[in-house]
Amino acid sequence: MAHNVTIGENTVIAAQAGMSGSTKVGKNTMIGGQVGLTGHLEIADNTKIGAQSGVHHSIHKPNMTYFGSPAYPHREAFRIQGGIAQLPDLLNTIREMKKKIDELERKLEGKEKT
């Protein structure tokens, strides 16, 4: 914990969590292990932050769950993680589509010249 950090009552903070200076954590908040909070943030009451999350913006809406690095509301974080898992296949699809487009353009240019 850095200088001037305030932590609300009934807040639980797991091991290896770190908070930069002048951060204010609300009441009844749960902060998982290895969470990092940048400085001068405000974390609303009843917020849950999942392990290994990185929070760099204030959280003003109470009763929300966040995780990820950077941290997002949990439903959005699930969607992001699901999308990341699909990236290799999507890149292959895009490469295949680009090849087909290039082939079609070459064929079209050849027809225009004749």
C-alpha positions in Angstrom: 0.0 0.0 0.0 1.3 3.4 -1.0 1.0 6.7 0.7 -2.5 8.2 1.5 -4.4 5.0 0.6 -7.7 4.7 2.4 -9.6 1.3 2.7 -13.2 1.1 3.7 -14.5 -1.1 6.5 -15.2 -4.8 5.9 -12.9 -4.8 2.8 -10.9 -7.9 2.1 -7.6 -7.8 0.2 -5.7 -11.0 -0.8 -2.0 -11.5 -0.9 0.3 -9.6 -3.2 -2.3 -6.9 -4.1 -0.8 -3.4 -4.6 -2.3 0.0 -4.5 -0.6 3.2 -5.7 -0.9 6.5 -3.8 -4.1 8.3 -2.9 -6.4 5.4 -3.9 -9.7 5.2 -2.1 -11.3 1.8 -1.7 -14.9 1.6 -0.6 -16.6 -0.5 2.0 -17.3 -4.2 1.7 -15.0 -4.6 -1.3 -13.2 -7.8 -2.3 -9.8 -7.5 -4.0 -8.2 -10.7 -5.2 -4.6 -11.7 -5.1 -2.0 -9.9 -7.3 -4.5 -7.2 -8.2 -2.8 -3.9 -9.1 -4.5 -0.5 -8.7 -2.9 2.6 -10.1 -2.9 5.8 -8.1 -5.6 8.4 -7.4 -8.5 5.9 -8.1 -11.8 5.6 -6.3 -13.3 2.1 -6.0 -17.0 2.0 -5.2 -18.6 0.1 -2.3 -19.2 -3.6 -2.7 -16.9 -3.9 -5.7 -15.3 -7.3 -6.5 -12.0 -7.4 -8.4 -10.7 -10.7 -9.6 -7.2 -12.0 -9.1 -4.4 -10.7 -11.2 -6.6 -7.8 -12.5 -5.1 -4.4 -13.4 -7.3 -1.4 -12.6 -6.3 1.9 -14.1 -9.6 3.8 -14.0 -11.9 4.6 -11.1 -14.9 2.4 -10.5 -17.9 4.5 -9.5 -20.8 2.1 -9.9 -21.2 -0.1 -6.7 -22.0 -3.8 -6.6 -20.0 -4.7 -9.8 -17.4 -7.4 -10.4 -14.3 -6.7 -12.5 -11.4 -8.8 -13.8 -8.7 -8.8 -16.4 -5.8 -6.7 -17.3 -7.0 -4.1 -17.9 -10.0 -4.8 -15.8 -13.4 -4.8 -17.3 -16.9 -5.6 -15.9 -17.0 -9.4 -15.7 -19.4 -10.1 -18.6 -17.4 -7.9 -21.0 -14.2 -9.5 -19.7 -15.6 -13.0 -20.5 -16.4 -11.8 -24.1 -12.9 -10.4 -24.5 -11.3 -13.6 -23.3 -13.5 -15.6 -25.6 -12.5 -13.4 -28.5 -8.8 -13.7 -27.8 -9.1 -17.5 -28.0 -10.6 -17.2 -31.5 -7.9 -14.8 -32.9 -5.6 -17.4 -34.5 -8.5 -19.0 -36.5 -9.8 -15.5 -37.4 -6.4 -14.5 -38.7 -6.2 -17.6 -40.9 -9.6 -16.9 -42.3 -8.7 -13.3 -43.1 -5.5 -14.5 -44.8 -7.5 -17.0 -46.9 -10.1 -14.4 -47.8 -7.3 -11.9 -48.8 -5.8 -14.5 -51.1 -9.1 -15.1 -52.8 -9.8 -11.4 -53.2 -6.3 -10.9 -54.7 -6.9 -13.8 -57.2 -10.3 -12.3 -58.2 -8.8 -8.9 -58.7 -6.0 -10.4 -60.9 -8.6 -12.2 -63.0 -10.7 -9.1 -63.3 -7.7 -7.0 -64.4 -6.9 -9.6 -67.0 -10.4 -9.5 -68.4 -10.3 -5.7 -68.6 -7.1 -5.8 -70.7 -8.6 -8.1 -73.3 
